[in-house]
Structure formats: C-alpha cells, structure tokens
Amino acid sequence: MNFALSDRTKAIYLQNWNTFLIFCNTHNLKVELPISEQNLVNYLAHLCTKGYKLSTISTHASSLAYINKYLGFKDFSESFLVKQLFKGIANLKTNSEMPDTRLPITHELLHKMLTALPHTIQNFYQRTLFATMCILAFYGFFRIGELCKKKANDTSSHAILFKNVKIIEQPQGTTGVQIHLPSFKHSTKAVTLFLPELQHSPVTCPVAAIKNYLTHFKHKEGPFFQFINGEAVSYAFFNEKLRNTIAFLGFDISKYKSHSFRIGAATNAAMQGHSEEIIKRLGRWKSNASQNYIRIPLIMLP
C-alpha cells in the first residue's frame, strides 16, 4: 500500500487532509473517521465559495475518499449528495469563470523566439539551455514540471533525468530522441516518447537541439536540464526567459505562459488532422482536458 501512490500524490493527500482539519476546527465540526457525508459536502462547498477550481475541489474529494477507503470505511464521495454538489459546482464555474486567455506558441512563433534569443539571453549556455527546453516543450507536449523543478532542491519533481534521454541513431531508419518519463502529473505509469529528426526544420528540430545541448553540457547524471555549475533549472528561470523573449517580440506577456507550448502542440496536432484520441495520448491527458487546449481560428473551421 505504501508504494501504491507516488510520493508527490501522498504529499498532496496529506496536505489536503490538513486543510480539511483546519476547516473542521474553524467551524467547530467534530473530526471523526469515517469522514461524514455532511462534513465532506460542507467542506467541498466551502472550497467552492473560496474560489477553488473544479479540478482542485475534485482532488480534495479524492484525497478524503482515499483516506476513508484506506481505513476500510464507506466511501461517501460517490453518494447522491456529493454527485449533485459537483454538478452544481460545474454549472456555477461554467457560468462564472473567466475563459482561458492563454495563447498558443505555434511553430511559427517558436521559430521567431529562437531567432530572438541572442537579443534576450546574452549568456551562451543559458541561451542554449532555454532554446532546447522550448523545442522539447513544443514537440513533446511537455509540462514545465516535466522539464525542470519548481525549486532547485525539489525532490518530488517529475522532471526528466539525464538517464531518461537517449539519441537513437538509425542509418537506415528514423533518427530521433527517446525520452522516458517514469511518472508525470496525475500518473505513476511510465511512458516513453520518441521525437523524430526534422530535416525540413533544422532550427526547431528536437534532435538537433538535444545534440547541440549535449555538446556544451557535459553532465552525465541528475536532472537533464541543469546549469553548467550542476544546479537544476527552476520554474523561475524558464518563466523569466519566456517573458523576456515574448516581450522582445512585442507580444502581450500575460497571454503566453509555460503551458502555451502544450496549447500550441495540441493546436498544431489538430490542424494536422490528428484525432482527439491521438492528441490525448500525445499530451498524456487522461480526461478530455485536451479539448480546452486546441485553439484553431474560427476562420479555419468548416
């Protein structure tokens, strides 16, 4: 049972349990196991009024349900009241939440960004590092947490390691880069990606980018993306360089975030005619969330 969940998931469940305890204590509710349906419904409604997203509220419900089931108690998370509560929250959020205004980083914009980097990142090594991360983020549908750590000393990160990346040279076959993900967001099941060489687009080719990166970065272990001094790359570094580059190109920095690469990758795949199921697999989505990432201009729709 201890190995049934990833360390990150266990940490989230524990954090959510502590948040539930604070809620109960604040409202003078008796904390007991099994968790009562009344306390659960009131807690989830409280999260809704605090402005939590539906997906976050669902995670809190899953955390408490897991604790109940782990201890052999009845699970109220599938009860009539809880299901109706989630329907109500979903309708409320649909009518009240602001639309996702993040824009996609398209292949054309990615090319412009790479061309602009000599003007926005003076340090050669940092420029090479950031360029490689951008290219992989686009072609691999990567989340920022799969490329770098939230903080340099983060031990629960899904960030790829040096041992996870391998160049596949096939003289009479397809040359590419193979990337193994032991785990990723919402999953502990490993997947292996293969990004082929793009001879028609050498500037944005993931294979060429990885080869160039490995030429200048000589580490052999630890996080794949790290600075020359061996320190792991953090979210802060990536986001700062992204903002600077987008601003240099004259675009609104509030519209382009690290997730814009996944939005662009999904949009690009849809424009190429890939099915929704294929896009879900490429982006490692379990739900239909990929639908929210496809931003095809209305003029292109039939």
C-alpha positions as CSV (number, residue, x, y, z in Angstrom):
1,M,0.0,0.0,0.0
2,N,2.9,2.3,0.7
3,F,4.0,2.1,-2.9
4,A,0.5,2.3,-4.4
5,L,0.8,6.1,-4.6
6,S,3.7,8.3,-5.7
7,D,5.5,10.4,-3.1
8,R,4.0,13.6,-4.7
9,T,0.4,12.2,-4.5
10,K,0.9,11.2,-0.9
11,A,2.1,14.7,-0.1
12,I,-0.9,16.3,-1.8
13,Y,-3.3,13.9,0.0
14,L,-1.7,14.8,3.4
15,Q,-1.8,18.5,2.6
16,N,-5.5,18.3,1.7
17,W,-6.3,16.3,4.9
18,N,-4.6,19.0,7.0
19,T,-6.7,21.6,5.1
20,F,-9.8,19.7,5.9
21,L,-8.8,19.5,9.6
22,I,-8.4,23.3,9.7
23,F,-11.8,23.8,8.1
24,C,-13.4,21.5,10.7
25,N,-11.7,23.2,13.6
26,T,-12.5,26.6,12.4
27,H,-16.2,25.7,12.1
28,N,-16.4,23.7,15.3
29,L,-17.1,20.5,13.5
30,K,-16.3,17.1,15.1
31,V,-13.4,15.4,13.3
32,E,-14.0,11.7,13.2
33,L,-13.5,8.7,11.0
34,P,-15.1,7.7,8.8
35,I,-15.4,11.2,7.4
36,S,-19.1,12.0,7.5
37,E,-21.0,12.9,4.3
38,Q,-22.2,16.1,5.9
39,N,-18.7,17.3,6.7
40,L,-17.5,16.3,3.3
41,V,-20.3,18.2,1.4
42,N,-19.8,21.3,3.6
43,Y,-16.1,21.2,3.1
44,L,-16.4,21.0,-0.7
45,A,-18.9,23.7,-0.8
46,H,-16.6,25.8,1.3
47,L,-13.8,25.3,-1.2
48,C,-16.1,26.4,-4.0
49,T,-17.0,29.7,-2.2
50,K,-13.3,30.3,-1.7
51,G,-12.8,30.3,-5.5
52,Y,-11.1,26.9,-5.9
53,K,-11.3,25.4,-9.4
54,L,-13.5,22.4,-10.0
55,S,-10.4,20.2,-10.7
56,T,-8.9,21.3,-7.4
57,I,-12.1,20.6,-5.5
58,S,-12.2,17.1,-7.1
59,T,-8.6,16.5,-5.9
60,H,-9.6,17.4,-2.3
61,A,-12.6,15.0,-2.5
62,S,-10.3,12.2,-3.9
63,S,-7.9,12.8,-1.0
64,L,-10.5,12.4,1.7
65,A,-12.2,9.4,-0.1
66,Y,-8.8,7.6,-0.3
67,I,-8.3,8.0,3.4
68,N,-11.8,6.6,4.1
69,K,-11.3,3.6,1.8
70,Y,-7.7,3.0,3.0
71,L,-9.0,2.6,6.6
72,G,-11.8,0.3,5.4
73,F,-14.7,2.8,5.8
74,K,-17.5,3.6,3.5
75,D,-16.7,6.0,0.7
76,F,-19.2,8.9,0.6
77,S,-17.5,10.6,-2.4
78,E,-19.9,8.8,-4.8
79,S,-23.0,9.5,-2.9
80,F,-26.1,11.3,-4.4
81,L,-25.4,14.5,-2.5
82,V,-21.8,14.7,-3.5
83,K,-22.5,13.9,-7.1
84,Q,-25.2,16.6,-7.2
85,L,-22.8,19.1,-5.5
86,F,-20.2,18.5,-8.2
87,K,-22.9,19.1,-10.9
88,G,-23.8,22.3,-9.2
89,I,-20.2,23.5,-8.9
90,A,-19.6,22.6,-12.5
91,N,-22.6,24.6,-13.7
92,L,-21.6,27.5,-11.4
93,K,-18.0,27.5,-12.7
94,T,-19.1,27.3,-16.3
95,N,-21.2,30.4,-15.9
96,S,-18.9,32.4,-13.8
97,E,-15.2,31.5,-14.6
98,M,-13.3,33.7,-16.9
99,P,-12.3,31.9,-20.1
100,D,-8.7,30.7,-20.5
101,T,-7.0,33.5,-22.3
102,R,-3.6,31.8,-22.7
103,L,-2.5,31.8,-26.4
104,P,-0.7,29.0,-28.2
105,I,3.0,29.1,-29.0
106,T,2.8,28.0,-32.6
107,H,5.6,26.6,-34.7
108,E,6.0,30.0,-36.4
109,L,6.2,31.8,-33.0
110,L,8.6,29.2,-31.7
111,H,10.9,29.9,-34.7
112,K,10.7,33.6,-34.0
113,M,11.5,33.1,-30.4
114,L,14.6,31.0,-31.2
115,T,15.8,33.7,-33.6
116,A,15.3,36.4,-31.0
117,L,17.2,34.6,-28.2
118,P,20.6,36.2,-29.0
119,H,19.0,39.5,-28.1
120,T,17.3,38.4,-24.9
121,I,19.8,36.0,-23.4
122,Q,23.4,37.1,-23.5
123,N,24.9,34.1,-21.8
124,F,25.6,31.4,-24.4
125,Y,25.0,28.5,-22.1
126,Q,21.7,29.8,-20.8
127,R,20.6,30.6,-24.3
128,T,21.4,27.0,-25.5
129,L,19.6,25.6,-22.4
130,F,16.5,27.6,-22.8
131,A,16.2,27.0,-26.6
132,T,16.4,23.3,-26.1
133,M,13.7,23.4,-23.4
134,C,11.4,25.4,-25.6
135,I,11.8,23.0,-28.5
136,L,11.1,19.9,-26.4
137,A,8.2,21.7,-24.7
138,F,6.5,22.1,-28.1
139,Y,7.2,18.8,-29.8
140,G,6.9,16.7,-26.6
141,F,3.8,18.4,-25.3
142,F,5.8,18.8,-22.1
143,R,4.5,20.5,-18.9
144,I,7.1,22.7,-17.3
145,G,7.2,20.3,-14.3
146,E,8.4,17.6,-16.7
147,L,11.4,19.7,-17.9
148,C,12.6,21.4,-14.7
149,K,12.0,21.6,-11.0
150,K,9.7,24.1,-9.1
151,K,12.7,24.8,-6.9
152,A,16.3,23.7,-7.4
153,N,16.2,21.4,-4.4
154,D,12.7,19.9,-5.1
155,T,12.9,16.1,-4.5
156,S,9.4,15.2,-5.6
157,S,9.7,16.5,-9.1
158,H,8.6,14.7,-12.3
159,A,11.5,16.5,-14.2
160,I,13.3,14.2,-16.7
161,L,16.7,13.0,-15.7
162,F,19.9,12.6,-17.8
163,K,19.4,8.9,-17.9
164,N,15.9,9.3,-19.3
165,V,17.1,10.9,-22.6
166,K,18.8,8.9,-25.4
167,I,19.7,9.8,-29.0
168,I,18.7,7.0,-31.4
169,E,20.9,6.8,-34.5
170,Q,19.5,4.6,-37.2
171,P,21.4,4.8,-40.5
172,Q,18.6,3.2,-42.5
173,G,15.7,4.1,-40.2
174,T,14.3,7.0,-38.3
175,T,16.8,9.0,-36.2
176,G,15.3,10.6,-33.1
177,V,15.5,11.3,-29.4
178,Q,13.9,8.9,-27.0
179,I,12.6,10.3,-23.7
180,H,11.4,8.1,-20.9
181,L,9.0,9.6,-18.3
182,P,8.9,7.3,-15.2
183,S,6.0,9.4,-13.9
184,F,4.1,12.6,-14.7
185,K,1.2,14.7,-13.5
186,H,-1.8,12.5,-12.4
187,S,0.1,9.3,-13.3
188,T,2.7,7.0,-11.9
189,K,2.7,4.9,-15.1
190,A,5.8,5.3,-17.2
191,V,5.7,6.3,-20.8
192,T,8.4,6.6,-23.5
193,L,8.3,9.4,-26.1
194,F,10.1,9.3,-29.5
195,L,10.7,12.6,-31.2
196,P,12.0,12.2,-34.8
197,E,14.6,14.3,-36.6
198,L,13.1,17.1,-38.6
199,Q,15.3,17.6,-41.6
200,H,13.0,20.2,-43.1
201,S,13.1,22.4,-40.0
202,P,16.7,22.3,-38.6
203,V,16.2,25.4,-36.4
204,T,13.4,23.8,-34.4
205,C,14.5,20.2,-34.7
206,P,14.4,18.5,-31.3
207,V,17.2,16.0,-32.3
208,A,19.5,18.8,-33.4
209,A,18.7,20.8,-30.3
210,I,19.5,17.9,-27.9
211,K,22.7,17.1,-29.8
212,N,23.8,20.7,-29.5
213,Y,22.9,20.8,-25.8
214,L,24.8,17.7,-25.0
215,T,27.9,19.1,-26.9
216,H,28.1,22.0,-24.4
217,F,26.7,20.5,-21.3
218,K,28.9,17.6,-20.1
219,H,27.0,16.3,-17.0
220,K,26.2,12.6,-17.0
221,E,23.6,12.3,-14.2
222,G,21.0,14.2,-12.3
223,P,18.3,16.4,-13.9
224,F,18.7,16.5,-17.7
225,F,18.3,20.3,-17.7
226,Q,20.9,21.9,-15.4
227,F,23.2,24.8,-15.5
228,I,27.0,24.5,-16.1
229,N,27.6,24.5,-12.3
230,G,25.3,21.5,-11.9
231,E,22.3,23.3,-10.3
232,A,18.9,22.1,-11.5
233,V,16.9,24.5,-13.7
234,S,13.9,26.0,-11.9
235,Y,10.5,27.3,-13.0
236,A,11.6,30.8,-12.2
237,F,14.5,30.7,-14.7
238,F,12.3,29.3,-17.5
239,N,9.4,31.7,-16.9
240,E,11.7,34.7,-16.7
241,K,13.4,33.9,-20.0
242,L,10.0,33.2,-21.6
243,R,8.6,36.6,-20.5
244,N,11.6,38.5,-21.7
245,T,11.6,36.8,-25.2
246,I,7.8,37.3,-25.7
247,A,8.1,40.9,-24.7
248,F,11.1,41.5,-27.1
249,L,8.9,40.2,-29.9
250,G,6.2,42.7,-29.0
251,F,3.5,40.3,-27.7
252,D,1.4,40.5,-24.6
253,I,3.3,38.6,-21.9
254,S,0.1,38.0,-19.9
255,K,-1.2,35.8,-22.8
256,Y,1.9,33.5,-23.1
257,K,2.8,31.1,-20.2
258,S,4.8,27.9,-20.0
259,H,1.6,26.0,-20.8
260,S,1.3,27.9,-24.1
261,F,3.7,25.3,-25.5
262,R,1.2,22.5,-24.8
263,I,-1.6,24.6,-26.1
264,G,0.4,25.2,-29.3
265,A,1.3,21.5,-29.6
266,A,-2.3,20.4,-29.3
267,T,-3.5,23.1,-31.7
268,N,-0.8,22.1,-34.2
269,A,-1.7,18.4,-34.0
270,A,-5.4,19.2,-34.5
271,M,-4.6,21.4,-37.6
272,Q,-2.7,18.4,-39.0
273,G,-5.8,16.3,-38.7
274,H,-5.0,14.1,-35.7
275,S,-7.9,12.7,-33.9
276,E,-8.9,13.8,-30.3
277,E,-7.8,10.4,-29.0
278,I,-4.3,10.7,-30.6
279,I,-3.9,14.2,-29.2
280,K,-4.9,13.0,-25.7
281,R,-2.2,10.3,-26.0
282,L,0.4,12.7,-27.3
283,G,-0.2,15.1,-24.5
284,R,-0.7,12.4,-21.8
285,W,-4.1,13.7,-20.9
286,K,-6.4,11.3,-19.0
287,S,-9.5,13.4,-19.4
288,N,-11.0,15.5,-22.2
289,A,-8.9,18.5,-21.0
290,S,-7.1,18.4,-24.3
291,Q,-10.2,20.0,-25.9
292,N,-9.5,23.2,-23.9
293,Y,-6.0,23.4,-25.4
294,I,-7.0,23.4,-29.1
295,R,-7.1,27.0,-30.4
296,I,-8.0,26.8,-34.1
297,P,-9.1,30.2,-35.5
298,L,-12.8,30.3,-36.4
299,I,-12.0,31.1,-40.0
300,M,-10.4,27.7,-40.3
301,L,-13.5,25.8,-39.1
302,P,-15.9,24.3,-41.6
